Amino acid sequence: CGRRRGVRGGSVTADPLLVLVWLVVAHLVADFVLQTDGIAADKVGHGRRAARGLGLHVAGVFLCLVPFVVAFGLPGLVAAVAISAAHAVLDRAKVVLTRRAEARALLAARASHEAPLPEASLGRAWTPVPAALFALDQLAHVAVIAFAWLVWLSAAPVAEPFASAVTSLLSRWDPGAVHRVVLVALVITALAIVNIRAASFFVATL
């Protein structure tokens, strides 16, 4: 999860910036790569269908955070559980608020005697609220990630087995160079996901 940054009481700590970037990438992968169209459709459904969709999505979020459990032990587990739980609450809140906004828009369209439209299409009953909620939801997720990172992971010692494995694996390379390459690769990955997948979802919501 990063280069060796220092030793505190004999324990190795990871570079805080790299850990934070890893967390953001984990979130983006969970939200825009692992989450299929079927899961997304189930999440906005009702009853068991909605619960199944949300459960599968949150399981994907936790899966993407498992490396932090391996790297940091208990602090990583606490952070993973907190982020996953908050993700579930935020996503459900977004679904409920979006549904209400769309219902209001459809009622307004019917009151204006707009022509019938295909199912799952607002058409002339367009409202900017769902897209705004999409953006606010992502900002809220980033805030939760930043909080979890600051409280549990920014200064957490790396678990000894993980630190030893990384040190052994990278023994032939300069740690500073590896750190820079990994950081740049993560930033490029994050930008690619945001500009391709996340942007397409945002535009579709608009």
Accessible surface in RSA format (square Angstrom, percent):
REM  Atomic radii and reference values for relative SASA: ProtOr
REM  Chains: A
REM  Algorithm: Lee & Richards
REM  Probe-radius: 1.40
REM  Slices: 20
REM RES _ NUM      All-atoms   Total-Side   Main-Chain    Non-polar    All polar
REM                ABS   REL    ABS   REL    ABS   REL    ABS   REL    ABS   REL
RES CYS A   1    27.64  20.9   9.38  10.5  18.25  42.9  13.76  34.9  13.88  15.0
RES GLY A   2    21.77  26.8   0.00   N/A  21.77  26.8   6.04  16.6  15.73  35.2
RES ARG A   3    85.24  35.8  75.33  38.4   9.91  23.6  16.56  22.6  68.68  41.6
RES ARG A   4   138.36  58.1 117.89  60.1  20.46  48.7  52.73  72.1  85.62  51.9
RES ARG A   5   133.71  56.1 101.61  51.8  32.10  76.4  19.60  26.8 114.11  69.2
RES GLY A   6    30.77  38.0   0.00   N/A  30.77  38.0  29.50  80.9   1.28   2.9
RES VAL A   7   105.61  69.5  73.88  66.9  31.73  76.5  73.88  64.2  31.73  86.1
RES ARG A   8   148.91  62.5 136.04  69.3  12.87  30.6  58.56  80.0  90.35  54.8
RES GLY A   9    92.92 114.6   0.00   N/A  92.92 114.6  47.09 129.2  45.84 102.7
RES GLY A  10    62.12  76.6   0.00   N/A  62.12  76.6  31.72  87.1  30.40  68.1
RES SER A  11    35.20  29.7  28.74  38.4   6.46  14.9  28.83  61.4   6.36   8.9
RES VAL A  12    10.89   7.2   9.35   8.5   1.54   3.7   9.35   8.1   1.54   4.2
RES THR A  13     7.09   5.0   7.07   7.2   0.02   0.1   4.67   6.3   2.42   3.7
RES ALA A  14     5.78   5.3   1.70   2.6   4.08   9.3   2.48   3.5   3.30   8.7
RES ASP A  15     9.13   6.4   9.13   9.1   0.00   0.0   0.00   0.0   9.13   9.1
RES PRO A  16    33.13  24.1  33.04  30.1   0.09   0.3  33.13  27.4   0.00   0.0
RES LEU A  17    96.87  54.0  93.83  67.1   3.04   7.7  95.63  67.2   1.24   3.3
RES LEU A  18     2.03   1.1   2.03   1.5   0.00   0.0   2.03   1.4   0.00   0.0
RES VAL A  19     1.15   0.8   1.15   1.0   0.00   0.0   1.15   1.0   0.00   0.0
RES LEU A  20    43.40  24.2  43.40  31.0   0.00   0.0  43.40  30.5   0.00   0.0
RES VAL A  21    22.89  15.1  22.14  20.0   0.76   1.8  22.89  19.9   0.00   0.0
RES TRP A  22    90.63  36.4  90.62  43.9   0.00   0.0  89.71  47.8   0.91   1.5
RES LEU A  23     1.84   1.0   1.05   0.7   0.79   2.0   1.05   0.7   0.79   2.1
RES VAL A  24    41.10  27.0  41.10  37.2   0.00   0.0  41.10  35.7   0.00   0.0
RES VAL A  25    10.04   6.6  10.04   9.1   0.00   0.0  10.04   8.7   0.00   0.0
RES ALA A  26    10.48   9.6   4.65   7.2   5.83  13.3  10.17  14.3   0.30   0.8
RES HIS A  27    11.30   6.2   6.30   4.4   5.01  12.8   9.64   9.9   1.67   1.9
RES LEU A  28    11.85   6.6  11.85   8.5   0.00   0.0  11.85   8.3   0.00   0.0
RES VAL A  29    39.14  25.8  39.14  35.4   0.00   0.0  39.14  34.0   0.00   0.0
RES ALA A  30     1.01   0.9   0.04   0.1   0.98   2.2   0.04   0.0   0.98   2.6
RES ASP A  31     7.17   5.0   6.16   6.1   1.01   2.4   1.40   3.3   5.77   5.8
RES PHE A  32     6.87   3.4   6.87   4.3   0.00   0.0   6.87   4.2   0.00   0.0
RES VAL A  33    77.38  50.9  56.87  51.5  20.51  49.4  58.47  50.8  18.91  51.3
RES LEU A  34    76.72  42.7  63.27  45.3  13.46  33.8  66.15  46.5  10.58  28.5
RES GLN A  35    18.55  10.4  16.12  11.8   2.43   5.8   2.64   5.6  15.91  12.1
RES THR A  36    75.21  53.5  68.28  69.2   6.93  16.5  68.66  92.2   6.56   9.9
RES ASP A  37   107.08  75.0  97.63  97.2   9.45  22.3  39.61  93.2  67.47  67.3
RES GLY A  38    43.21  53.3   0.00   N/A  43.21  53.3  37.94 104.1   5.27  11.8
RES ILE A  39    29.21  16.6  28.38  21.1   0.83   2.0  28.39  20.4   0.82   2.2
RES ALA A  40    32.76  30.1  29.01  44.8   3.75   8.5  29.73  41.9   3.04   8.0
RES ALA A  41    40.91  37.6  35.23  54.4   5.67  12.9  40.24  56.7   0.66   1.8
RES ASP A  42    23.20  16.2  23.20  23.1   0.00   0.0   0.00   0.0  23.20  23.1
RES LYS A  43    14.37   7.0  12.44   7.6   1.94   4.6   5.53   5.0   8.84   9.4
RES VAL A  44    86.00  56.6  76.17  69.0   9.83  23.7  76.17  66.2   9.83  26.7
RES GLY A  45     5.44   6.7   0.00   N/A   5.44   6.7   5.44  14.9   0.00   0.0
RES HIS A  46   128.82  70.4 116.45  80.9  12.37  31.6  77.96  80.3  50.86  59.2
RES GLY A  47    59.07  72.8   0.00   N/A  59.07  72.8  44.28 121.5  14.79  33.1
RES ARG A  48   217.82  91.5 208.73 106.4   9.08  21.6  81.10 110.8 136.72  82.9
RES ARG A  49   107.93  45.3 105.11  53.6   2.81   6.7  34.06  46.6  73.86  44.8
RES ALA A  50     7.07   6.5   5.69   8.8   1.38   3.1   6.04   8.5   1.02   2.7
RES ALA A  51    67.48  62.0  51.10  78.9  16.38  37.3  59.30  83.5   8.18  21.7
RES ARG A  52   128.46  53.9 116.90  59.6  11.56  27.5  63.00  86.1  65.46  39.7
RES GLY A  53     0.00   0.0   0.00   N/A   0.00   0.0   0.00   0.0   0.00   0.0
RES LEU A  54    33.83  18.8  33.83  24.2   0.00   0.0  33.83  23.8   0.00   0.0
RES GLY A  55    39.40  48.6   0.00   N/A  39.40  48.6  33.68  92.4   5.72  12.8
RES LEU A  56    91.95  51.2  84.35  60.3   7.60  19.1  84.51  59.3   7.45  20.0
RES HIS A  57     3.55   1.9   1.39   1.0   2.15   5.5   2.04   2.1   1.51   1.8
RES VAL A  58    28.28  18.6  28.28  25.6   0.00   0.0  28.28  24.6   0.00   0.0
RES ALA A  59    58.19  53.5  46.14  71.2  12.05  27.4  53.26  75.0   4.93  13.1
RES GLY A  60    13.56  16.7   0.00   N/A  13.56  16.7  12.89  35.4   0.67   1.5
RES VAL A  61     4.52   3.0   4.33   3.9   0.20   0.5   4.33   3.8   0.20   0.5
RES PHE A  62    67.30  33.7  67.30  41.7   0.00   0.0  67.30  40.8   0.00   0.0
RES LEU A  63   114.06  63.5 107.88  77.2   6.19  15.6 109.24  76.7   4.83  13.0
RES CYS A  64    21.52  16.3   9.11  10.2  12.41  29.2   9.59  24.3  11.93  12.9
RES LEU A  65     6.12   3.4   6.12   4.4   0.00   0.0   6.12   4.3   0.00   0.0
RES VAL A  66    55.10  36.3  55.10  49.9   0.00   0.0  55.10  47.9   0.00   0.0
RES PRO A  67    78.28  57.1  72.85  66.4   5.43  19.7  77.21  63.8   1.07   6.6
RES PHE A  68     9.97   5.0   9.57   5.9   0.41   1.1   9.96   6.0   0.02   0.0
RES VAL A  69    37.90  24.9  34.64  31.4   3.26   7.9  34.64  30.1   3.26   8.8
RES VAL A  70    87.08  57.3  73.66  66.7  13.42  32.3  80.59  70.0   6.48  17.6
RES ALA A  71     0.68   0.6   0.68   1.0   0.00   0.0   0.68   1.0   0.00   0.0
RES PHE A  72     6.74   3.4   0.40   0.2   6.34  16.5   0.40   0.2   6.34  18.1
RES GLY A  73    27.65  34.1   0.00   N/A  27.65  34.1  27.65  75.9   0.00   0.0
RES LEU A  74   127.50  71.0 116.80  83.6  10.70  26.9 119.47  83.9   8.03  21.6
RES PRO A  75    40.95  29.8  38.25  34.9   2.70   9.8  40.95  33.8   0.00   0.0
RES GLY A  76     0.03   0.0   0.00   N/A   0.03   0.0   0.00   0.0   0.03   0.1
RES LEU A  77    71.83  40.0  71.83  51.4   0.00   0.0  71.83  50.4   0.00   0.0
RES VAL A  78    55.51  36.5  51.89  47.0   3.62   8.7  55.07  47.8   0.44   1.2
RES ALA A  79     1.73   1.6   1.73   2.7   0.00   0.0   1.73   2.4   0.00   0.0
RES ALA A  80     1.17   1.1   0.08   0.1   1.09   2.5   0.89   1.3   0.28   0.7
RES VAL A  81    79.96  52.6  78.20  70.8   1.76   4.2  79.37  69.0   0.58   1.6
RES ALA A  82    33.55  30.8  22.55  34.8  11.00  25.0  30.18  42.5   3.37   8.9
RES ILE A  83     8.15   4.6   7.64   5.7   0.51   1.2   7.64   5.5   0.51   1.4
RES SER A  84     7.89   6.7   7.89  10.5   0.00   0.0   7.89  16.8   0.00   0.0
RES ALA A  85    55.54  51.1  46.48  71.7   9.06  20.6  54.22  76.4   1.31   3.5
RES ALA A  86    26.83  24.7  19.16  29.6   7.66  17.4  25.45  35.8   1.38   3.6
RES HIS A  87     2.98   1.6   2.34   1.6   0.64   1.6   0.64   0.7   2.33   2.7
RES ALA A  88    23.59  21.7  22.88  35.3   0.72   1.6  23.18  32.6   0.41   1.1
RES VAL A  89   104.14  68.5  98.56  89.2   5.58  13.4 103.24  89.7   0.90   2.4
RES LEU A  90    43.71  24.3  41.39  29.6   2.32   5.8  41.42  29.1   2.29   6.2
RES ASP A  91     1.84   1.3   1.81   1.8   0.03   0.1   0.07   0.2   1.77   1.8
RES ARG A  92    85.89  36.1  85.41  43.5   0.48   1.1  40.39  55.2  45.51  27.6
RES ALA A  93    44.32  40.7  36.29  56.0   8.03  18.3  43.57  61.4   0.75   2.0
RES LYS A  94    44.57  21.7  41.63  25.5   2.94   7.0  20.86  18.8  23.71  25.3
RES VAL A  95     7.61   5.0   4.79   4.3   2.82   6.8   6.50   5.6   1.11   3.0
RES VAL A  96    41.52  27.3  41.15  37.3   0.37   0.9  41.34  35.9   0.18   0.5
RES LEU A  97    81.24  45.2  79.09  56.6   2.15   5.4  79.13  55.6   2.11   5.7
RES THR A  98    27.43  19.5  27.43  27.8   0.00   0.0  24.50  32.9   2.93   4.4
RES ARG A  99    71.40  30.0  68.25  34.8   3.15   7.5  51.04  69.8  20.36  12.3
RES ARG A 100   137.96  57.9 133.90  68.3   4.05   9.6  41.25  56.4  96.71  58.6
RES ALA A 101     3.14   2.9   0.49   0.8   2.64   6.0   1.14   1.6   1.99   5.3
RES GLU A 102    59.38  34.1  59.38  44.9   0.00   0.0   5.00   9.7  54.38  44.4
RES ALA A 103    47.95  44.1  43.04  66.4   4.91  11.2  46.89  66.0   1.06   2.8
RES ARG A 104   145.70  61.2 139.30  71.0   6.40  15.2  71.10  97.2  74.60  45.2
RES ALA A 105    13.52  12.4   3.91   6.0   9.61  21.9  12.04  17.0   1.48   3.9
RES LEU A 106    54.73  30.5  54.69  39.1   0.04   0.1  54.69  38.4   0.04   0.1
RES LEU A 107   114.80  63.9 109.83  78.6   4.97  12.5 110.21  77.4   4.59  12.3
RES ALA A 108    60.98  56.1  50.42  77.8  10.56  24.0  58.60  82.5   2.38   6.3
RES ALA A 109    12.20  11.2   6.45   9.9   5.75  13.1  11.59  16.3   0.61   1.6
RES ARG A 110   151.39  63.6 138.32  70.5  13.07  31.1  64.82  88.6  86.57  52.5
RES ALA A 111    78.16  71.9  48.05  74.1  30.12  68.5  60.24  84.8  17.92  47.5
RES SER A 112    75.90  64.1  48.88  65.2  27.02  62.2  25.88  55.1  50.02  70.1
RES HIS A 113   165.82  90.6 135.79  94.4  30.02  76.8  98.59 101.6  67.23  78.2
RES GLU A 114    59.07  33.9  38.80  29.4  20.28  48.3   6.91  13.4  52.16  42.6
RES ALA A 115    61.63  56.7  48.83  75.4  12.80  29.1  54.69  77.0   6.94  18.4
RES PRO A 116   134.35  97.9 104.83  95.6  29.52 107.3 117.04  96.6  17.31 107.6
RES LEU A 117    76.16  42.4  45.87  32.8  30.29  76.1  49.20  34.6  26.96  72.6
RES PRO A 118    98.63  71.9  83.24  75.9  15.39  55.9  95.32  78.7   3.31  20.6
RES GLU A 119   171.21  98.3 139.35 105.4  31.86  75.9  63.00 121.9 108.21  88.3
RES ALA A 120   112.59 103.5  53.88  83.1  58.71 133.6  75.46 106.3  37.13  98.4
RES SER A 121    47.31  40.0  33.15  44.2  14.16  32.6  20.18  43.0  27.13  38.0
RES LEU A 122    38.09  21.2  32.45  23.2   5.64  14.2  32.45  22.8   5.64  15.2
RES GLY A 123    38.77  47.8   0.00   N/A  38.77  47.8  23.12  63.4  15.66  35.1
RES ARG A 124   179.34  75.3 146.36  74.6  32.99  78.5  50.13  68.5 129.22  78.3
RES ALA A 125     5.82   5.4   0.17   0.3   5.65  12.9   5.68   8.0   0.14   0.4
RES TRP A 126   137.41  55.1 118.64  57.4  18.77  44.1 115.38  61.5  22.03  35.7
RES THR A 127    17.33  12.3  14.42  14.6   2.91   6.9   8.35  11.2   8.99  13.6
RES PRO A 128    71.61  52.2  70.46  64.2   1.15   4.2  70.52  58.2   1.09   6.8
RES VAL A 129    56.20  37.0  54.79  49.6   1.41   3.4  56.20  48.8   0.00   0.0
RES PRO A 130     6.03   4.4   3.91   3.6   2.12   7.7   3.91   3.2   2.12  13.2
RES ALA A 131     3.31   3.0   3.10   4.8   0.22   0.5   3.18   4.5   0.14   0.4
RES ALA A 132    50.73  46.6  41.27  63.7   9.46  21.5  49.70  70.0   1.03   2.7
RES LEU A 133    25.95  14.5  24.51  17.5   1.44   3.6  24.51  17.2   1.44   3.9
RES PHE A 134    24.11  12.1  24.11  14.9   0.00   0.0  24.11  14.6   0.00   0.0
RES ALA A 135    41.12  37.8  36.25  55.9   4.87  11.1  40.40  56.9   0.73   1.9
RES LEU A 136   106.62  59.4 103.28  73.9   3.35   8.4 103.44  72.6   3.19   8.6
RES ASP A 137     9.24   6.5   3.34   3.3   5.90  14.0   7.42  17.5   1.82   1.8
RES GLN A 138    29.61  16.6  29.38  21.5   0.23   0.6  24.02  51.1   5.60   4.2
RES LEU A 139   117.73  65.6 112.72  80.6   5.01  12.6 112.99  79.4   4.74  12.8
RES ALA A 140    30.40  28.0  23.03  35.5   7.37  16.8  29.59  41.7   0.81   2.2
RES HIS A 141     5.22   2.9   4.41   3.1   0.82   2.1   1.54   1.6   3.68   4.3
RES VAL A 142    67.15  44.2  67.03  60.7   0.11   0.3  67.03  58.2   0.11   0.3
RES ALA A 143    60.31  55.5  48.69  75.1  11.62  26.4  55.97  78.8   4.34  11.5
RES VAL A 144    39.70  26.1  36.54  33.1   3.15   7.6  39.61  34.4   0.08   0.2
RES ILE A 145     4.03   2.3   4.03   3.0   0.00   0.0   4.03   2.9   0.00   0.0
RES ALA A 146    41.46  38.1  39.93  61.6   1.53   3.5  40.33  56.8   1.13   3.0
RES PHE A 147   121.87  61.0 117.13  72.5   4.74  12.3 121.27  73.5   0.60   1.7
RES ALA A 148     1.12   1.0   1.12   1.7   0.00   0.0   1.12   1.6   0.00   0.0
RES TRP A 149    46.63  18.7  46.63  22.6   0.00   0.0  46.63  24.9   0.00   0.0
RES LEU A 150   117.69  65.5 105.49  75.5  12.20  30.7 105.49  74.1  12.20  32.8
RES VAL A 151    77.53  51.0  46.27  41.9  31.26  75.3  51.63  44.9  25.90  70.2
RES TRP A 152    74.08  29.7  65.47  31.7   8.61  20.2  53.58  28.6  20.50  33.3
RES LEU A 153     2.81   1.6   0.19   0.1   2.62   6.6   0.19   0.1   2.62   7.1
RES SER A 154    24.16  20.4  16.88  22.5   7.28  16.8   7.65  16.3  16.51  23.1
RES ALA A 155    56.78  52.2  42.86  66.1  13.92  31.7  45.67  64.3  11.11  29.4
RES ALA A 156    10.54   9.7   1.78   2.7   8.76  19.9   7.78  11.0   2.76   7.3
RES PRO A 157    64.67  47.1  61.89  56.4   2.78  10.1  61.89  51.1   2.78  17.3
RES VAL A 158    15.61  10.3   7.67   6.9   7.93  19.1   7.94   6.9   7.67  20.8
RES ALA A 159    29.75  27.4  19.07  29.4  10.68  24.3  29.73  41.9   0.02   0.1
RES GLU A 160   107.09  61.5 101.46  76.8   5.63  13.4  61.56 119.1  45.52  37.2
RES PRO A 161   105.50  76.9  91.68  83.6  13.82  50.2 100.29  82.8   5.22  32.4
RES PHE A 162    47.44  23.7  42.30  26.2   5.15  13.4  46.60  28.3   0.85   2.4
RES ALA A 163     5.95   5.5   1.51   2.3   4.44  10.1   5.48   7.7   0.47   1.2
RES SER A 164    52.66  44.5  43.72  58.3   8.95  20.6  37.09  79.0  15.58  21.8
RES ALA A 165    60.15  55.3  46.85  72.3  13.30  30.3  56.16  79.1   3.99  10.6
RES VAL A 166    32.25  21.2  31.48  28.5   0.77   1.9  32.24  28.0   0.01   0.0
RES THR A 167    56.32  40.1  49.40  50.1   6.92  16.5  54.69  73.5   1.63   2.5
RES SER A 168    82.16  69.4  64.37  85.9  17.80  41.0  32.85  69.9  49.32  69.1
RES LEU A 169   130.44  72.6 117.74  84.2  12.71  31.9 123.87  87.0   6.57  17.7
RES LEU A 170    44.62  24.9  41.70  29.8   2.92   7.3  42.06  29.5   2.56   6.9
RES SER A 171    85.55  72.3  47.49  63.4  38.05  87.7  39.52  84.2  46.03  64.5
RES ARG A 172   216.22  90.8 179.43  91.5  36.79  87.6  59.10  80.8 157.12  95.2
RES TRP A 173   149.13  59.8 137.74  66.7  11.38  26.7 113.74  60.6  35.38  57.4
RES ASP A 174    85.57  59.9  72.49  72.1  13.08  30.9  35.27  83.0  50.30  50.2
RES PRO A 175    74.74  54.5  73.46  67.0   1.28   4.6  74.31  61.4   0.42   2.6
RES GLY A 176    14.88  18.4   0.00   N/A  14.88  18.4  11.33  31.1   3.55   7.9
RES ALA A 177    37.27  34.3  36.28  56.0   0.99   2.3  37.09  52.2   0.17   0.5
RES VAL A 178    31.04  20.4  29.55  26.7   1.49   3.6  30.98  26.9   0.06   0.2
RES HIS A 179    16.12   8.8  13.64   9.5   2.49   6.4  15.02  15.5   1.11   1.3
RES ARG A 180   138.50  58.2 137.16  69.9   1.34   3.2  63.19  86.4  75.31  45.6
RES VAL A 181   102.10  67.2  97.43  88.2   4.66  11.2 101.50  88.2   0.59   1.6
RES VAL A 182    45.73  30.1  44.00  39.8   1.73   4.2  45.73  39.7   0.00   0.0
RES LEU A 183    34.21  19.1  34.21  24.5   0.00   0.0  34.21  24.0   0.00   0.0
RES VAL A 184    86.31  56.8  84.43  76.4   1.88   4.5  86.31  75.0   0.00   0.0
RES ALA A 185    50.85  46.8  43.44  67.0   7.41  16.9  49.24  69.3   1.61   4.3
RES LEU A 186    13.21   7.4  13.15   9.4   0.06   0.2  13.21   9.3   0.00   0.0
RES VAL A 187    63.04  41.5  62.00  56.1   1.04   2.5  63.03  54.8   0.01   0.0
RES ILE A 188   106.77  60.8 105.72  78.8   1.05   2.5 106.27  76.5   0.50   1.4
RES THR A 189    56.95  40.5  52.68  53.4   4.27  10.2  32.73  44.0  24.22  36.6
RES ALA A 190    14.72  13.5  14.58  22.5   0.14   0.3  14.72  20.7   0.00   0.0
RES LEU A 191    97.77  54.5  97.51  69.8   0.26   0.7  97.70  68.6   0.08   0.2
RES ALA A 192    43.93  40.4  35.22  54.3   8.72  19.8  43.34  61.0   0.59   1.6
RES ILE A 193    16.53   9.4  14.45  10.8   2.07   5.0  16.52  11.9   0.01   0.0
RES VAL A 194    65.46  43.1  64.94  58.8   0.52   1.3  64.94  56.4   0.52   1.4
RES ASN A 195    99.42  68.6  80.17  77.5  19.25  46.4  22.42  54.0  77.00  74.4
RES ILE A 196   118.73  67.6 111.16  82.8   7.57  18.2 114.74  82.6   3.99  10.8
RES ARG A 197    85.83  36.0  85.83  43.8   0.00   0.0  31.69  43.3  54.15  32.8
RES ALA A 198    11.63  10.7  11.01  17.0   0.62   1.4  11.38  16.0   0.24   0.6
RES ALA A 199    39.52  36.3  33.36  51.5   6.16  14.0  39.43  55.5   0.10   0.3
RES SER A 200    58.60  49.5  45.22  60.4  13.38  30.8  46.51  99.0  12.10  16.9
RES PHE A 201    51.58  25.8  49.98  31.0   1.60   4.2  51.01  30.9   0.57   1.6
RES PHE A 202    70.79  35.4  70.79  43.8   0.00   0.0  70.79  42.9   0.00   0.0
RES VAL A 203   103.66  68.2  96.50  87.4   7.17  17.3  96.50  83.8   7.17  19.4
RES ALA A 204    86.07  79.1  47.70  73.6  38.37  87.3  59.85  84.3  26.22  69.5
RES THR A 205    51.43  36.6  28.18  28.6  23.25  55.4  21.43  28.8  30.00  45.4
RES LEU A 206    86.24  48.0  62.46  44.7  23.78  59.8  75.41  53.0  10.83  29.1
END  Absolute sums over single chains surface
CHAIN  1 A    11537.1       9684.5       1852.6       8501.6       3035.5
END  Absolute sums over all chains
TOTAL         11537.1       9684.5       1852.6       8501.6       3035.5
